[in-house]
Protein backbone atom coordinates (compact mmCIF):
# COMPACT_ATOMS: atom_id res chain seq x y z
CA UNK A 1 0.00 0.00 0.00
CA UNK A 2 2.82 2.44 0.83
CA UNK A 3 5.08 1.23 -1.99
CA UNK A 4 4.03 3.99 -4.45
CA UNK A 5 4.75 6.66 -1.84
CA UNK A 6 8.11 5.06 -0.98
CA UNK A 7 9.04 4.78 -4.67
CA UNK A 8 8.08 8.43 -5.24
CA UNK A 9 10.15 9.45 -2.22
CA UNK A 10 13.16 7.46 -3.48
CA UNK A 11 12.87 9.16 -6.90
CA UNK A 12 12.81 12.59 -5.23
CA UNK A 13 15.90 11.75 -3.16
CA UNK A 14 17.71 10.50 -6.29
CA UNK A 15 16.76 13.69 -8.20
CA UNK A 16 18.23 15.84 -5.42
CA UNK A 17 21.50 13.89 -5.57
CA UNK A 18 21.68 14.41 -9.36
CA UNK A 19 20.86 18.11 -9.15
CA UNK A 20 24.04 20.23 -9.56
CA UNK A 21 25.29 22.16 -6.54
CA UNK A 22 28.06 24.64 -5.83
CA UNK A 23 31.11 23.36 -3.95
CA UNK A 24 34.36 25.02 -2.90
CA UNK A 25 37.50 23.21 -4.02
CA UNK A 26 40.74 23.84 -2.17
CA UNK A 27 43.72 24.14 -4.55
CA UNK A 28 47.46 24.11 -4.21
CA UNK A 29 48.79 27.62 -3.56
CA UNK A 30 48.84 29.75 -6.74
CA UNK A 31 47.08 27.04 -8.80
CA UNK A 32 43.63 28.66 -8.85
CA UNK A 33 43.78 29.87 -12.47
CA UNK A 34 45.27 26.59 -13.75
CA UNK A 35 42.55 24.59 -11.98
CA UNK A 36 39.87 26.89 -13.42
CA UNK A 37 41.26 26.50 -16.95
CA UNK A 38 41.36 22.70 -16.61
CA UNK A 39 37.78 22.67 -15.30
CA UNK A 40 36.61 24.78 -18.23
CA UNK A 41 38.52 22.56 -20.68
CA UNK A 42 36.49 19.64 -19.31
CA UNK A 43 33.23 21.65 -19.62
CA UNK A 44 32.77 21.82 -15.85
CA UNK A 45 31.10 25.03 -14.72
CA UNK A 46 33.28 26.90 -12.26
CA UNK A 47 33.77 30.34 -10.79
CA UNK A 48 37.00 31.98 -9.70
CA UNK A 49 36.43 35.48 -8.28
CA UNK A 50 39.32 37.68 -9.37
CA UNK A 51 40.32 41.19 -8.29
CA UNK A 52 42.63 43.65 -9.97
CA UNK A 53 45.54 44.83 -7.92
CA UNK A 54 48.75 46.75 -8.56
CA UNK A 55 51.89 44.66 -8.17
CA UNK A 56 55.35 46.14 -8.08
CA UNK A 57 58.57 44.51 -9.20
CA UNK A 58 62.04 46.04 -9.01
CA UNK A 59 61.77 47.39 -12.57
CA UNK A 60 58.03 48.03 -13.10
CA UNK A 61 54.49 48.19 -11.76
CA UNK A 62 51.69 46.21 -13.32
CA UNK A 63 47.96 45.74 -12.77
CA UNK A 64 47.26 42.01 -12.34
CA UNK A 65 44.23 39.85 -11.56
CA UNK A 66 44.55 37.72 -8.45
CA UNK A 67 42.04 35.39 -6.77
CA UNK A 68 39.68 37.02 -4.25
CA UNK A 69 40.01 33.86 -2.10
CA UNK A 70 43.44 32.27 -2.19
CA UNK A 71 43.42 28.54 -2.94
CA UNK A 72 39.66 28.34 -3.63
CA UNK A 73 37.76 27.64 -6.85
CA UNK A 74 33.98 27.15 -6.88
CA UNK A 75 32.48 24.36 -9.01
CA UNK A 76 28.86 23.75 -10.02
CA UNK A 77 28.57 20.01 -10.46
CA UNK A 78 26.34 17.04 -9.93
CA UNK A 79 27.48 13.82 -8.29
CA UNK A 80 28.90 12.26 -11.49
CA UNK A 81 31.63 14.94 -11.78
CA UNK A 82 32.51 14.89 -8.07
CA UNK A 83 35.59 12.64 -8.35
CA UNK A 84 36.60 14.03 -11.76
CA UNK A 85 37.19 17.48 -10.25
CA UNK A 86 39.75 16.11 -7.79
CA UNK A 87 41.69 14.45 -10.64
CA UNK A 88 42.61 17.90 -11.98
CA UNK A 89 46.23 18.88 -11.39
CA UNK A 90 46.29 21.41 -8.54
CA UNK A 91 42.90 20.49 -7.04
CA UNK A 92 43.50 19.20 -3.52
CA UNK A 93 40.15 18.55 -1.82
CA UNK A 94 36.63 19.76 -1.32
CA UNK A 95 35.97 22.01 1.64
CA UNK A 96 34.08 19.81 4.07
CA UNK A 97 31.69 20.27 6.94
CA UNK A 98 31.05 17.33 9.28
CA UNK A 99 32.88 15.00 6.90
CA UNK A 100 30.87 15.89 3.77
CA UNK A 101 31.68 18.32 1.00
CA UNK A 102 30.01 21.59 1.97
CA UNK A 103 27.50 22.89 -0.55
CA UNK A 104 27.23 26.61 -1.11
CA UNK A 105 23.75 27.97 -1.87
CA UNK A 106 23.41 29.37 -5.41
CA UNK A 107 22.13 32.69 -4.09
CA UNK A 108 25.40 33.17 -2.17
CA UNK A 109 27.43 32.56 -5.35
CA UNK A 110 25.14 35.09 -7.08
CA UNK A 111 25.81 37.61 -4.28
CA UNK A 112 29.53 36.97 -4.60
CA UNK A 113 29.38 37.62 -8.36
CA UNK A 114 27.46 40.87 -7.82
CA UNK A 115 30.01 42.09 -5.28
CA UNK A 116 33.08 41.14 -7.33
CA UNK A 117 31.62 42.69 -10.51
CA UNK A 118 30.52 45.90 -8.76
CA UNK A 119 33.85 47.83 -8.78
CA UNK A 120 33.16 48.75 -5.15
CA UNK A 121 35.94 48.65 -2.57
CA UNK A 122 35.72 45.15 -1.08
CA UNK A 123 37.58 43.70 1.90
CA UNK A 124 37.79 39.96 2.65
CA UNK A 125 37.80 38.78 6.25
CA UNK A 126 37.92 35.36 7.87
CA UNK A 127 36.61 36.07 11.32
CA UNK A 128 32.99 35.37 12.14
CA UNK A 129 30.95 38.40 13.17
CA UNK A 130 27.66 37.72 14.91
CA UNK A 131 26.44 41.17 15.92
CA UNK A 132 24.92 43.79 13.60
CA UNK A 133 21.72 44.63 11.81
CA UNK A 134 20.48 42.91 8.68
CA UNK A 135 20.43 45.41 5.81
CA UNK A 136 19.72 45.72 2.10
CA UNK A 137 21.40 48.11 -0.35
CA UNK A 138 18.71 50.27 -1.96
CA UNK A 139 20.51 51.90 -4.90
CA UNK A 140 23.68 51.79 -6.97
CA UNK A 141 25.52 48.84 -8.47
CA UNK A 142 24.86 46.73 -5.36
CA UNK A 143 21.09 47.38 -5.24
CA UNK A 144 19.27 44.42 -3.66
CA UNK A 145 22.36 43.04 -1.92
CA UNK A 146 21.48 41.85 1.59
CA UNK A 147 23.94 41.39 4.40
CA UNK A 148 24.97 42.35 7.90
CA UNK A 149 25.75 45.96 8.76
CA UNK A 150 29.07 46.89 10.34
CA UNK A 151 29.50 50.59 11.12
CA UNK A 152 32.93 52.07 10.58
CA UNK A 153 33.47 55.80 10.19
CA UNK A 154 31.25 57.96 7.96
CA UNK A 155 30.57 55.12 5.57
CA UNK A 156 28.95 51.81 6.43
CA UNK A 157 30.24 48.35 5.61
CA UNK A 158 27.96 45.49 4.60
CA UNK A 159 29.16 41.98 5.43
CA UNK A 160 28.11 39.06 3.20
CA UNK A 161 28.90 35.59 4.52
CA UNK A 162 29.92 32.84 2.11
CA UNK A 163 28.86 29.64 3.87
CA UNK A 164 30.96 26.55 3.48
CA UNK A 165 34.34 28.27 3.35
CA UNK A 166 34.00 30.40 6.50
CA UNK A 167 34.87 33.63 4.73
CA UNK A 168 33.14 36.98 4.54
CA UNK A 169 33.12 39.84 2.07
CA UNK A 170 32.84 43.37 3.38
CA UNK A 171 31.70 46.10 0.99
CA UNK A 172 31.84 49.80 1.75
CA UNK A 173 28.50 51.46 0.98
CA UNK A 174 27.34 55.03 1.68
CA UNK A 175 24.93 55.04 4.61
CA UNK A 176 22.18 56.72 2.56
CA UNK A 177 22.03 53.62 0.31
CA UNK A 178 21.30 51.17 3.15
CA UNK A 179 17.96 50.17 4.69
CA UNK A 180 17.28 47.86 7.61
CA UNK A 181 15.66 44.53 6.69
CA UNK A 182 12.47 43.94 8.63
CA UNK A 183 12.68 40.15 8.28
CA UNK A 184 16.38 39.28 8.82
CA UNK A 185 15.69 35.53 8.35
CA UNK A 186 15.17 36.28 4.63
CA UNK A 187 18.89 36.95 4.15
C-alpha positions in Angstrom: 0.0 0.0 0.0 2.8 2.4 0.8 5.1 1.2 -2.0 4.0 4.0 -4.5 4.8 6.7 -1.8 8.1 5.1 -1.0 9.0 4.8 -4.7 8.1 8.4 -5.2 10.1 9.5 -2.2 13.2 7.5 -3.5 12.9 9.2 -6.9 12.8 12.6 -5.2 15.9 11.8 -3.2 17.7 10.5 -6.3 16.8 13.7 -8.2 18.2 15.8 -5.4 21.5 13.9 -5.6 21.7 14.4 -9.4 20.9 18.1 -9.2 24.0 20.2 -9.6 25.3 22.2 -6.5 28.1 24.6 -5.8 31.1 23.4 -3.9 34.4 25.0 -2.9 37.5 23.2 -4.0 40.7 23.8 -2.2 43.7 24.1 -4.6 47.5 24.1 -4.2 48.8 27.6 -3.6 48.8 29.7 -6.7 47.1 27.0 -8.8 43.6 28.7 -8.8 43.8 29.9 -12.5 45.3 26.6 -13.7 42.5 24.6 -12.0 39.9 26.9 -13.4 41.3 26.5 -17.0 41.4 22.7 -16.6 37.8 22.7 -15.3 36.6 24.8 -18.2 38.5 22.6 -20.7 36.5 19.6 -19.3 33.2 21.7 -19.6 32.8 21.8 -15.9 31.1 25.0 -14.7 33.3 26.9 -12.3 33.8 30.3 -10.8 37.0 32.0 -9.7 36.4 35.5 -8.3 39.3 37.7 -9.4 40.3 41.2 -8.3 42.6 43.6 -10.0 45.5 44.8 -7.9 48.7 46.8 -8.6 51.9 44.7 -8.2 55.4 46.1 -8.1 58.6 44.5 -9.2 62.0 46.0 -9.0 61.8 47.4 -12.6 58.0 48.0 -13.1 54.5 48.2 -11.8 51.7 46.2 -13.3 48.0 45.7 -12.8 47.3 42.0 -12.3 44.2 39.8 -11.6 44.5 37.7 -8.4 42.0 35.4 -6.8 39.7 37.0 -4.3 40.0 33.9 -2.1 43.4 32.3 -2.2 43.4 28.5 -2.9 39.7 28.3 -3.6 37.8 27.6 -6.8 34.0 27.2 -6.9 32.5 24.4 -9.0 28.9 23.7 -10.0 28.6 20.0 -10.5 26.3 17.0 -9.9 27.5 13.8 -8.3 28.9 12.3 -11.5 31.6 14.9 -11.8 32.5 14.9 -8.1 35.6 12.6 -8.4 36.6 14.0 -11.8 37.2 17.5 -10.2 39.8 16.1 -7.8 41.7 14.5 -10.6 42.6 17.9 -12.0 46.2 18.9 -11.4 46.3 21.4 -8.5 42.9 20.5 -7.0 43.5 19.2 -3.5 40.2 18.5 -1.8 36.6 19.8 -1.3 36.0 22.0 1.6 34.1 19.8 4.1 31.7 20.3 6.9 31.1 17.3 9.3 32.9 15.0 6.9 30.9 15.9 3.8 31.7 18.3 1.0 30.0 21.6 2.0 27.5 22.9 -0.6 27.2 26.6 -1.1 23.8 28.0 -1.9 23.4 29.4 -5.4 22.1 32.7 -4.1 25.4 33.2 -2.2 27.4 32.6 -5.3 25.1 35.1 -7.1 25.8 37.6 -4.3 29.5 37.0 -4.6 29.4 37.6 -8.4 27.5 40.9 -7.8 30.0 42.1 -5.3 33.1 41.1 -7.3 31.6 42.7 -10.5 30.5 45.9 -8.8 33.8 47.8 -8.8 33.2 48.7 -5.1 35.9 48.6 -2.6 35.7 45.1 -1.1 37.6 43.7 1.9 37.8 40.0 2.7 37.8 38.8 6.3 37.9 35.4 7.9 36.6 36.1 11.3 33.0 35.4 12.1 31.0 38.4 13.2 27.7 37.7 14.9 26.4 41.2 15.9 24.9 43.8 13.6 21.7 44.6 11.8 20.5 42.9 8.7 20.4 45.4 5.8 19.7 45.7 2.1 21.4 48.1 -0.4 18.7 50.3 -2.0 20.5 51.9 -4.9 23.7 51.8 -7.0 25.5 48.8 -8.5 24.9 46.7 -5.4 21.1 47.4 -5.2 19.3 44.4 -3.7 22.4 43.0 -1.9 21.5 41.8 1.6 23.9 41.4 4.4 25.0 42.3 7.9 25.8 46.0 8.8 29.1 46.9 10.3 29.5 50.6 11.1 32.9 52.1 10.6 33.5 55.8 10.2 31.2 58.0 8.0 30.6 55.1 5.6 28.9 51.8 6.4 30.2 48.3 5.6 28.0 45.5 4.6 29.2 42.0 5.4 28.1 39.1 3.2 28.9 35.6 4.5 29.9 32.8 2.1 28.9 29.6 3.9 31.0 26.5 3.5 34.3 28.3 3.3 34.0 30.4 6.5 34.9 33.6 4.7 33.1 37.0 4.5 33.1 39.8 2.1 32.8 43.4 3.4 31.7 46.1 1.0 31.8 49.8 1.8 28.5 51.5 1.0 27.3 55.0 1.7 24.9 55.0 4.6 22.2 56.7 2.6 22.0 53.6 0.3 21.3 51.2 3.1 18.0 50.2 4.7 17.3 47.9 7.6 15.7 44.5 6.7 12.5 43.9 8.6 12.7 40.1 8.3 16.4 39.3 8.8 15.7 35.5 8.4 15.2 36.3 4.6 18.9 36.9 4.2 
